[in-house]
Amino acid sequence: MKPSSVKELLSTTPSHQEVLVNGWVKTFRSNRFIALNDGSCLNNIQCVVDFEAFDEALLKEIATGTALQIEGILVASQGKGQSVEIQVTTLRVHGSADPETYPIQPKKHSLEFLREKAHLRVRTNTFAAVMRVRSALSFAIHKYFRDNGFYYFHAPIITGSDAEGAGEMFRVTTLDPKAPPLAEDGEIDYKEDFFGKETNLTVSGQLEAEAYAMGLGKVYTFGPTFRAENSNTSRHLAEFWMIEPEMAFYDLDANMDLAEDFIKEVLSYILENCEEDLQFLEKRLLDEEKSKPQAERSEMALIEKLKFIVENNFKRVTYTEAIDILRNSKPNKKKKFEYPIEAWGADLQSEHERYLVEKHFKCPVILFDYPAKIKAFYMRLNEDGKTVRAMDILFPGIGEIVGGSQREERLEVLKEKMNTLGIDEKELWWYLDLRRFGTAVHSGFGLGFERLVQFSTGMGNIRDVIPFPRTPQNAEF
């Protein structure tokens, strides 16, 4: 007999048919009622055991966490809370779980405790729901780009360039750390290394994606990226996933149009396909916020917040307009901002971005035309010589979720910017070649996937939306 999932069985009309299901025991009550879950959905299926029909030793093996195979008859449930249940005819224990040592018991566990049990935490309702939403978002992302004529591009994970220019990269080397070869100047001689040069884990696939966009038209990356930033906060990971589309013949306006449409489509997908999990996560969030002071509680429930993004047009505002708004705002005048806005050129913080979205405009915001000094070298310089064609999308609750720009397609302008910032042309000769041979207007953006999952699930810590978080001093699993 072919096994069915719990999700399939819960939506099946019972007619005393024989069924087979595998899963893990959530609870076993009165030696009679097994609540079984296989991860396919939030709800368990009740399996009713006639204890007189089974060996007592077998029943003693069944406890929370035990993996079972159950055969039985699917019938209408006699109890409340479920429409169907299984009258068990055959029980097989795949693997037992000692109730004295199994850590995921049917009670509330703190998120901090569950991070220490990251290999088992997906067996809780919260993490199973988060990971199902994460999976649905992944599918929606690929579907959106496929439906819109993009090609999926695999950017290299090992790279010799720093796309962000921040220098916070993990080195990749085969050299002996105790006795590395040295050059005449006493520095490590990376010519002796595996790749013949200094290499690192990538912080972004953007530069390579630009190259392929200039041949395939529209491409996107969706893969792991790495940042050696020693930030032990609820917002940072050392390993995270990035979505980075790059489009030839797109200017900044087309880039903003695409980013807005993309976000609305993927959030619409989970609203339509993850209703049960989102409702559970919303209730969890509401329960969690009851313990917070009123001022710290979210103004919108989770599903309402997702619909807020999907149903509202994003307000487009220049950086200069935003600075004027922030400079004249009550929080700034009353010195309520942790980082006061004093002059044009300030790098906006999350508190400023959230004020613009949540208090001033009351809708998602796209800021554009930022000062060149606070943005990356590859962004197109405007005619004023002071600003670049950059854009950030700001969301309620988190601030920036997308960063992008129209890329600098003019060879001489790009070379001048690189020289000013001390970026060696020899290191990025191939990137400059894109401007020498058939250059064209092009644009792209980056979206940190975990930020999107965090927003979509209401989880407060980014470590709880990735299966095995990599953070400073933590690579346990």
ZIFENTA-V512513 format. One record per pair of residues at least 12 apart in sequence whose ideal C-beta (glycine too) atoms are under 10 Angstrom apart, sorted by the first residue. I is the first residue (numbers start at 1). J is the second residue. Records with the same first field share a line. If there is no record, write none. Layout:
# ZIFENTA-V512513
I=J ; J
This chain:
# ZIFENTA-V512513
1=18 ; 19 ; 20 ; 71
2=19 ; 20
3=19 ; 20 ; 21 ; 22 ; 23 ; 38 ; 69 ; 70 ; 71
4=17 ; 19 ; 20 ; 21 ; 22 ; 38 ; 40 ; 45 ; 74
5=21 ; 22 ; 23 ; 38 ; 39 ; 40 ; 41 ; 45
6=21 ; 22 ; 23 ; 36 ; 37 ; 38 ; 39 ; 40 ; 41 ; 42 ; 43 ; 44 ; 45
7=38 ; 39 ; 40 ; 41 ; 42 ; 43 ; 45 ; 276
8=21 ; 38 ; 40 ; 41 ; 45
9=21 ; 36 ; 38 ; 40 ; 41 ; 45 ; 74 ; 84 ; 85 ; 86
10=40 ; 41 ; 42 ; 43 ; 44 ; 45 ; 82 ; 83 ; 84 ; 85
11=41 ; 83 ; 84
12=74 ; 83 ; 84
13=74 ; 76 ; 83 ; 84
14=73 ; 74 ; 75 ; 76 ; 77 ; 83 ; 84 ; 85 ; 86
15=73 ; 74 ; 75 ; 76
16=73 ; 74 ; 75 ; 76 ; 87
17=73 ; 74 ; 75
18=71 ; 72 ; 73 ; 74 ; 86 ; 89 ; 90
19=45 ; 70 ; 71 ; 72 ; 73 ; 74 ; 84 ; 86 ; 89
20=69 ; 70 ; 71 ; 72 ; 86 ; 90
21=36 ; 38 ; 40 ; 45 ; 47 ; 68 ; 69 ; 70 ; 71 ; 72 ; 74 ; 86
22=36 ; 38 ; 67 ; 68 ; 69 ; 70 ; 92 ; 94
23=35 ; 36 ; 37 ; 38 ; 39 ; 40 ; 44 ; 45 ; 47 ; 66 ; 67 ; 68 ; 69 ; 70 ; 94
24=36 ; 37 ; 38 ; 39 ; 44 ; 64 ; 65 ; 66 ; 67 ; 68 ; 94 ; 95 ; 97 ; 104 ; 123
25=37 ; 44 ; 47 ; 62 ; 63 ; 64 ; 65 ; 66 ; 67 ; 68 ; 93 ; 96 ; 97 ; 106
26=44 ; 45 ; 64 ; 65 ; 104 ; 106 ; 123 ; 124 ; 125
27=44 ; 46 ; 63 ; 64 ; 105 ; 106
28=47 ; 49 ; 59 ; 62 ; 63 ; 64 ; 66 ; 68 ; 99 ; 106
29=46
30=49 ; 51
31=49 ; 51 ; 52 ; 54 ; 56 ; 59 ; 60 ; 62
32=47 ; 48 ; 49 ; 50 ; 51 ; 59 ; 88
33=46 ; 47 ; 48 ; 49 ; 79 ; 85
34=46 ; 47 ; 48 ; 49 ; 59 ; 62 ; 66 ; 68 ; 70 ; 85 ; 86 ; 88 ; 91
35=47 ; 64 ; 82 ; 106
36=66 ; 67 ; 68 ; 70 ; 86 ; 88
37=123 ; 125 ; 128
38=67 ; 68
39=122 ; 123 ; 128 ; 131 ; 132
40=128 ; 132
41=128 ; 129 ; 132 ; 276 ; 277
42=125 ; 128 ; 129 ; 132 ; 274 ; 276 ; 277 ; 279 ; 280 ; 281
43=81 ; 82 ; 125 ; 276 ; 280
44=81 ; 82 ; 125
45=70 ; 74 ; 77 ; 82 ; 84 ; 85 ; 86
46=77 ; 78 ; 79 ; 81 ; 82 ; 84 ; 85 ; 86
47=68 ; 70 ; 71 ; 72 ; 85 ; 86 ; 87 ; 88 ; 91
48=72 ; 73 ; 75 ; 77 ; 78 ; 79 ; 85 ; 86 ; 87 ; 88
49=62 ; 70 ; 72 ; 86 ; 87 ; 88 ; 89 ; 91
50=87 ; 88 ; 89
53=88 ; 89 ; 90 ; 91
54=88 ; 89 ; 90 ; 91
55=91
58=91 ; 92 ; 93
59=91 ; 93
60=96
61=91 ; 93 ; 95 ; 96 ; 97
62=91 ; 93 ; 96 ; 97 ; 99
63=96 ; 97 ; 98 ; 99 ; 100 ; 102 ; 105
64=97 ; 99 ; 102 ; 104 ; 105 ; 106 ; 107 ; 123
65=95 ; 96 ; 97 ; 98 ; 99 ; 101 ; 102 ; 103 ; 104 ; 105 ; 106 ; 120 ; 123
66=93 ; 94 ; 95 ; 96 ; 97 ; 98 ; 99 ; 102
67=92 ; 93 ; 94 ; 95 ; 96 ; 97
68=88 ; 91 ; 92 ; 93 ; 94 ; 95 ; 96
69=90 ; 91 ; 92 ; 93 ; 94
70=86 ; 88 ; 89 ; 90 ; 91 ; 92
71=86 ; 88 ; 89 ; 90 ; 91 ; 92
72=85 ; 86 ; 87 ; 88 ; 89 ; 90 ; 91
73=85 ; 86 ; 87 ; 88 ; 89
74=86 ; 87
75=87
97=120 ; 123
102=120 ; 123
103=116 ; 117 ; 120 ; 121 ; 123
104=117 ; 120 ; 121 ; 122 ; 123 ; 124 ; 127
106=124
108=124 ; 126 ; 287
109=121 ; 124 ; 126
111=124 ; 126 ; 127 ; 288 ; 459 ; 460 ; 461 ; 463 ; 464
112=461 ; 463 ; 464
114=126 ; 127 ; 464
115=461 ; 463 ; 464 ; 468 ; 469 ; 471 ; 474 ; 476
116=476
117=477
118=463 ; 464 ; 466 ; 467 ; 468 ; 469 ; 474 ; 476 ; 477
119=467 ; 468 ; 476 ; 477
121=464 ; 467
122=467
125=277 ; 280 ; 281 ; 284
126=277 ; 280 ; 281 ; 284 ; 457 ; 459 ; 464
127=459 ; 464 ; 465 ; 467
128=277 ; 280
129=274 ; 276 ; 277 ; 278 ; 279 ; 280 ; 281 ; 284 ; 457
130=277 ; 280 ; 281 ; 284 ; 453 ; 454 ; 456 ; 457 ; 458 ; 459 ; 464 ; 465 ; 466 ; 467
131=277 ; 453 ; 457 ; 465 ; 466 ; 467
132=270 ; 273 ; 274 ; 276 ; 277 ; 278 ; 457
133=270 ; 273 ; 274 ; 277 ; 278 ; 281 ; 453 ; 456 ; 457 ; 459 ; 465
134=241 ; 270 ; 274 ; 449 ; 450 ; 452 ; 453 ; 454 ; 456 ; 457 ; 465 ; 466 ; 467
135=274 ; 453
136=266 ; 269 ; 270 ; 272 ; 273 ; 274 ; 277 ; 278 ; 456
137=243 ; 266 ; 267 ; 269 ; 270 ; 274 ; 449 ; 452 ; 453 ; 456 ; 457
138=222 ; 241 ; 243 ; 266 ; 449 ; 453
139=266 ; 269 ; 270 ; 273
140=262 ; 265 ; 266 ; 267 ; 268 ; 269 ; 270 ; 272 ; 273 ; 274
141=220 ; 222 ; 241 ; 243 ; 245 ; 262 ; 265 ; 266 ; 269 ; 447 ; 449 ; 452
142=220 ; 222 ; 243 ; 266
143=265 ; 266 ; 269
144=220 ; 243 ; 245 ; 258 ; 261 ; 262 ; 263 ; 264 ; 265 ; 266 ; 268 ; 269
145=218 ; 219 ; 220 ; 222 ; 243 ; 245 ; 262
146=220
147=265
148=218 ; 220 ; 245 ; 247 ; 258 ; 261 ; 262 ; 265
149=216 ; 217 ; 218 ; 247
150=213 ; 216 ; 217 ; 218 ; 219 ; 220 ; 245 ; 246 ; 247 ; 258
151=212 ; 213 ; 215 ; 216 ; 217 ; 218 ; 219 ; 220
152=219 ; 220 ; 221 ; 222 ; 223
153=205 ; 208 ; 209 ; 211 ; 212 ; 213 ; 216 ; 218 ; 219 ; 220 ; 221 ; 222 ; 223 ; 244 ; 245 ; 246
154=205 ; 208 ; 209 ; 212 ; 219 ; 221 ; 222 ; 223
155=202 ; 204 ; 205 ; 206 ; 207 ; 208 ; 209 ; 211 ; 212 ; 219 ; 220 ; 221 ; 222 ; 223 ; 224 ; 225 ; 242 ; 244
156=199 ; 201 ; 202 ; 205 ; 208 ; 223
157=172 ; 200 ; 201 ; 202 ; 205 ; 223 ; 224 ; 225 ; 226
158=172 ; 194 ; 195 ; 199 ; 200 ; 201 ; 202
159=172 ; 199 ; 200 ; 201 ; 202 ; 203 ; 204 ; 205 ; 207 ; 208
160=172 ; 190 ; 195 ; 196 ; 197 ; 198 ; 199 ; 200 ; 202 ; 427 ; 428
161=199 ; 200 ; 202 ; 203 ; 204 ; 207 ; 208 ; 423 ; 424 ; 427 ; 428 ; 430 ; 431
162=200 ; 202 ; 203 ; 204 ; 207 ; 423 ; 427 ; 428
163=202 ; 203 ; 204 ; 205 ; 206 ; 207 ; 208 ; 209 ; 210 ; 225 ; 244 ; 376 ; 377 ; 378 ; 428 ; 431 ; 446
164=203 ; 204 ; 206 ; 225 ; 227 ; 376 ; 377 ; 378 ; 446
165=203 ; 376 ; 377 ; 378 ; 418 ; 421 ; 422 ; 423
166=203 ; 227 ; 228 ; 229 ; 376
167=200 ; 203 ; 228
168=200 ; 203 ; 226 ; 227 ; 228 ; 229 ; 230 ; 231 ; 238
169=198 ; 199 ; 200 ; 201 ; 202 ; 203 ; 226 ; 227 ; 228 ; 229
170=200 ; 201 ; 202 ; 203 ; 226 ; 227 ; 228 ; 238 ; 239
171=188 ; 190 ; 193 ; 198 ; 199 ; 200 ; 201 ; 228
172=193 ; 194 ; 195 ; 198 ; 199 ; 200 ; 201 ; 202 ; 226
173=188 ; 190 ; 193 ; 194 ; 195 ; 198 ; 199 ; 200
174=192 ; 193 ; 194 ; 195
175=188 ; 189 ; 190 ; 192 ; 193 ; 194
180=192 ; 193
181=193
197=427
198=427
200=226 ; 228
201=224 ; 225 ; 226 ; 227 ; 228 ; 238 ; 239
202=221 ; 223 ; 224 ; 225 ; 226 ; 227 ; 242
203=225 ; 226 ; 227 ; 228 ; 229 ; 242
204=221 ; 225 ; 226 ; 227 ; 242 ; 244 ; 376 ; 446
205=219 ; 220 ; 221 ; 222 ; 223 ; 224 ; 225 ; 242 ; 243 ; 244 ; 246 ; 446
206=221 ; 225 ; 242 ; 244 ; 245 ; 246 ; 376 ; 378 ; 404 ; 405 ; 407 ; 444 ; 445 ; 446
207=244 ; 246 ; 378 ; 407 ; 428 ; 430 ; 431 ; 434
208=221 ; 244 ; 246 ; 430 ; 431
209=221 ; 244 ; 245 ; 246 ; 247 ; 444 ; 446
210=244 ; 246 ; 247 ; 248 ; 378 ; 407 ; 409 ; 431 ; 434 ; 442 ; 443 ; 444
211=246 ; 430 ; 431 ; 433 ; 434
212=246 ; 248
213=245 ; 246 ; 247 ; 248 ; 249 ; 250 ; 407 ; 434 ; 440 ; 442 ; 443 ; 444
214=246 ; 248 ; 249 ; 409 ; 433 ; 434 ; 435 ; 437 ; 438 ; 439 ; 440 ; 442
215=248 ; 434 ; 438
216=246 ; 248
217=246 ; 247 ; 248 ; 249 ; 250 ; 442
218=245 ; 246 ; 247 ; 248 ; 249 ; 250 ; 258 ; 442 ; 444
219=244 ; 245 ; 246 ; 247 ; 248 ; 444
220=243 ; 244 ; 245 ; 246 ; 247 ; 262 ; 444
221=241 ; 242 ; 243 ; 244 ; 245 ; 246 ; 444 ; 446
222=241 ; 242 ; 243 ; 244 ; 245 ; 447 ; 449
223=241 ; 242 ; 243 ; 244 ; 449
224=239 ; 240 ; 241 ; 242 ; 449 ; 470
225=237 ; 238 ; 239 ; 240 ; 241 ; 242 ; 244 ; 446 ; 448 ; 449
226=238 ; 239 ; 240 ; 470
227=239 ; 240 ; 470
228=472
229=472
230=471 ; 472 ; 473
231=471 ; 472
232=471 ; 472 ; 473 ; 474
233=461 ; 462 ; 463 ; 471 ; 472
234=454 ; 459 ; 460 ; 461 ; 462 ; 463 ; 464
235=350 ; 398 ; 399 ; 448 ; 450 ; 451 ; 454 ; 461 ; 462 ; 463
236=450 ; 462 ; 463 ; 469 ; 471 ; 472
237=448 ; 450 ; 451 ; 462 ; 463 ; 465 ; 466 ; 469 ; 470 ; 471
238=469 ; 470 ; 471 ; 472 ; 474 ; 475
239=450 ; 466 ; 468 ; 469 ; 470 ; 471 ; 475
240=448 ; 449 ; 450 ; 451 ; 462 ; 465 ; 466 ; 469 ; 470
241=447 ; 448 ; 449 ; 450 ; 452 ; 453 ; 466
242=446 ; 447 ; 448 ; 449 ; 450 ; 451
243=262 ; 266 ; 402 ; 445 ; 446 ; 447 ; 448 ; 449 ; 452
244=404 ; 444 ; 445 ; 446 ; 447
245=258 ; 259 ; 262 ; 404 ; 443 ; 444 ; 445 ; 446 ; 447
246=404 ; 407 ; 442 ; 443 ; 444 ; 445 ; 446
247=407 ; 441 ; 442 ; 443 ; 444 ; 445
248=407 ; 409 ; 438 ; 440 ; 441 ; 442 ; 443 ; 444
249=440 ; 441 ; 442 ; 443
250=406 ; 407 ; 440 ; 441 ; 442 ; 443 ; 444
251=380 ; 389 ; 406 ; 441 ; 442 ; 443
252=366 ; 368 ; 369 ; 379 ; 380 ; 382 ; 388 ; 389 ; 390 ; 391 ; 404 ; 405 ; 406 ; 407 ; 441 ; 443
253=316 ; 368 ; 389 ; 391 ; 406 ; 443
254=406 ; 441 ; 443
255=366 ; 368 ; 389 ; 391 ; 402 ; 404 ; 405 ; 406 ; 407 ; 442 ; 443 ; 444 ; 445
256=314 ; 316 ; 366 ; 368 ; 391 ; 393 ; 402 ; 404 ; 406 ; 443 ; 445
257=314 ; 366
258=404 ; 443 ; 444 ; 445
259=314 ; 366 ; 391 ; 392 ; 393 ; 401 ; 402 ; 403 ; 404 ; 443 ; 444 ; 445 ; 446 ; 447
260=309 ; 313 ; 314 ; 316 ; 364 ; 366 ; 393 ; 402
261=314
262=402 ; 445 ; 447
263=309 ; 310 ; 314 ; 364 ; 393 ; 395 ; 401 ; 402 ; 447 ; 452 ; 455
264=309 ; 310 ; 311 ; 312 ; 313 ; 314 ; 364
265=310
266=310 ; 447 ; 452 ; 456
267=305 ; 306 ; 307 ; 308 ; 309 ; 310 ; 452 ; 455 ; 456
268=306 ; 307 ; 309 ; 310 ; 311
270=306 ; 452 ; 453 ; 456 ; 457
271=303 ; 306 ; 307 ; 309 ; 310 ; 456
274=306 ; 456 ; 457
275=303
277=456 ; 457
278=302 ; 303 ; 306 ; 456 ; 457 ; 458
279=302 ; 303
280=302 ; 457
281=302 ; 303 ; 456 ; 457 ; 458 ; 459
282=301 ; 302 ; 303 ; 304 ; 305 ; 306 ; 457 ; 458
283=301 ; 302
284=302 ; 457 ; 458 ; 459
285=297 ; 298 ; 301 ; 302 ; 305 ; 457 ; 458 ; 459 ; 460
286=298 ; 301 ; 302 ; 458
288=458 ; 459 ; 460
289=301 ; 458 ; 460
298=358 ; 396 ; 397 ; 458
299=358 ; 359 ; 362 ; 396 ; 397
300=358 ; 396 ; 397
301=458
302=397 ; 455 ; 456 ; 457 ; 458
303=458
305=395 ; 396 ; 397 ; 455 ; 456 ; 458
306=455 ; 456 ; 457 ; 458
308=357 ; 362 ; 363 ; 364 ; 395 ; 396
309=363 ; 364 ; 393 ; 395 ; 396 ; 401 ; 455 ; 456
310=364
311=363
312=361 ; 362 ; 363 ; 364
313=363 ; 364
314=357 ; 361 ; 363 ; 364 ; 365 ; 366 ; 393 ; 394 ; 395
315=356 ; 357 ; 360 ; 361 ; 362 ; 363 ; 364 ; 365 ; 366 ; 367 ; 394
316=365 ; 366 ; 367 ; 368 ; 391 ; 393
317=356 ; 360 ; 361 ; 365 ; 366 ; 367 ; 368 ; 369 ; 394
318=367 ; 368 ; 369 ; 370 ; 387
319=344 ; 345 ; 346 ; 348 ; 367 ; 368 ; 369 ; 370 ; 371 ; 374 ; 375 ; 387 ; 388 ; 390 ; 391 ; 392
320=344 ; 367 ; 369 ; 370 ; 371 ; 386 ; 387
321=356 ; 367 ; 368 ; 369
322=341 ; 348 ; 352 ; 353 ; 355 ; 356 ; 360 ; 361 ; 365 ; 367 ; 368 ; 369 ; 370 ; 392 ; 394
323=341 ; 342 ; 343 ; 344 ; 345 ; 346 ; 348 ; 352 ; 367 ; 371
324=341 ; 344
325=341 ; 352 ; 355 ; 356 ; 359 ; 360 ; 361
326=340 ; 341 ; 346 ; 348 ; 351 ; 352 ; 353 ; 355 ; 356 ; 360
327=340 ; 341 ; 342 ; 343 ; 344 ; 346
328=341
329=341 ; 352 ; 355 ; 356 ; 359 ; 360
330=355 ; 359
331=351 ; 352 ; 355 ; 359
332=352 ; 355
336=351 ; 355
337=349 ; 351 ; 352 ; 355
338=350 ; 351 ; 352
339=351 ; 352
340=352
341=355
344=371 ; 386
345=370 ; 371 ; 372 ; 373 ; 374 ; 386
346=371 ; 374
347=370 ; 371 ; 373 ; 374 ; 375
348=367 ; 370 ; 374 ; 392 ; 394 ; 399 ; 400
349=399 ; 400
350=394 ; 397 ; 398 ; 399 ; 400
351=399
352=367 ; 394 ; 399
353=365 ; 367 ; 392 ; 393 ; 394 ; 395 ; 396 ; 398 ; 399 ; 400 ; 401
354=394 ; 395 ; 396 ; 397 ; 398 ; 399 ; 400
355=394 ; 399
356=394 ; 399
357=393 ; 394 ; 395 ; 396 ; 397 ; 398 ; 399
358=394 ; 395 ; 396 ; 397 ; 399
359=396
361=394
362=396
363=394 ; 396
364=393 ; 394 ; 395 ; 396 ; 401
365=392 ; 393 ; 394 ; 395 ; 396 ; 399 ; 400
366=391 ; 392 ; 393 ; 394 ; 402 ; 404
367=390 ; 391 ; 392 ; 393 ; 394 ; 400
368=387 ; 388 ; 389 ; 390 ; 391 ; 392 ; 393 ; 404 ; 405 ; 406
369=382 ; 384 ; 386 ; 387 ; 388 ; 389 ; 390 ; 391
370=382 ; 386 ; 387 ; 388 ; 389 ; 390 ; 391 ; 392 ; 403 ; 405
371=386 ; 387 ; 388 ; 390
372=384 ; 385 ; 386 ; 387 ; 388 ; 390 ; 417 ; 420
373=386 ; 387 ; 388
374=388 ; 390
375=387 ; 388 ; 389 ; 390 ; 392 ; 403 ; 405
376=388 ; 390 ; 403 ; 405 ; 407 ; 408 ; 417 ; 421
377=408 ; 414 ; 417 ; 418 ; 419 ; 420 ; 421 ; 422 ; 423 ; 428
378=405 ; 406 ; 407 ; 408 ; 409 ; 414 ; 417 ; 418 ; 423 ; 428 ; 431 ; 444
379=391 ; 404 ; 405 ; 406 ; 407 ; 408 ; 414 ; 417 ; 443
380=405 ; 406 ; 407 ; 408 ; 409 ; 410 ; 413 ; 414 ; 417 ; 441 ; 442 ; 443
381=408 ; 410 ; 413 ; 414 ; 416 ; 417
382=406
388=405 ; 406 ; 408 ; 417
389=404 ; 405 ; 406 ; 407 ; 408 ; 441 ; 443
390=403 ; 404 ; 405 ; 406 ; 445
391=403 ; 404 ; 405 ; 406 ; 443 ; 445
392=404 ; 405 ; 445
393=445 ; 447
395=451 ; 452 ; 455
396=455
397=454 ; 455 ; 458 ; 460
398=451 ; 452 ; 454 ; 455 ; 462
399=451
400=448 ; 451
401=447 ; 448 ; 451 ; 452 ; 454 ; 455
402=445 ; 446 ; 447 ; 448 ; 451 ; 452
403=445 ; 446 ; 447 ; 448
404=443 ; 444 ; 445 ; 446 ; 447
405=443 ; 444 ; 445 ; 446
406=441 ; 442 ; 443 ; 444
407=434 ; 435 ; 439 ; 440 ; 441 ; 442 ; 443 ; 444
408=435 ; 439 ; 442
409=434 ; 435 ; 439 ; 440 ; 441 ; 442 ; 443
410=435 ; 439
411=432 ; 433 ; 434 ; 435 ; 436 ; 439
412=435
413=435
414=428 ; 431 ; 432 ; 434 ; 435 ; 439
415=428 ; 432 ; 435
418=431 ; 432
448=462
449=465 ; 466
450=462 ; 463 ; 464 ; 465 ; 466 ; 469
451=465
452=465
453=465 ; 466
454=466
